[in-house]
C-alpha cells in the first residue's frame, strides 16, 4: 500500500520504495550506524549493503490510517552504545521522514544484525 496525501486539489501518492530509500539515506548519516544489513533468508547470512541498495535493509508498511511503520536492519559500530544509537536513529528518521512525506510515523523497529569495527 502506498502513502496518500490530500493536497486540496488532488491526491498525492508516495511509493513505499521512495520512503525506504530516503529513510535509508537518513539512517546511514546517524552516528554509530555503519550501514544497512541485508539478511539472506536462504542461508541466514547478514551482509552490509552498498549505498545504492539501502532500501533493501528497510521494510515500510503503510497502515489503514495512512501512518508509516518502519523496520530497520542495521549494522552498528563496535564499541558504541546501542541504546544511544537507536535513540538517535529514531529521532532523526522520525523528524526527517515526516517532514519529507507529510505523513506521520507510527512505529520504528530497529534490528541490530551485526557489529563492525570502524576502519
Number of C-alpha atoms within 10 A of each C-alpha: 13 17 21 17 14 9 8 7 6 8 10 14 13 15 14 18 15 14 23 23 19 18 24 25 17 16 23 19 13 17 15 23 23 22 27 30 27 23 17 10 8 6 7 9 11 17 17 20 19 12 13 10 14 23 24 19 22 23 16 21 18 19 13 9 9 17 16 24 16 21 16 25 24 28 24 26 20 15 11 13 11 15 9 12 16 22 10 17 23 19 11 17 21 21 12 14 19 16 11 12 19 12 17 16 18 14 13 17 14 14 14 16 18 18 17 14 9 10 4
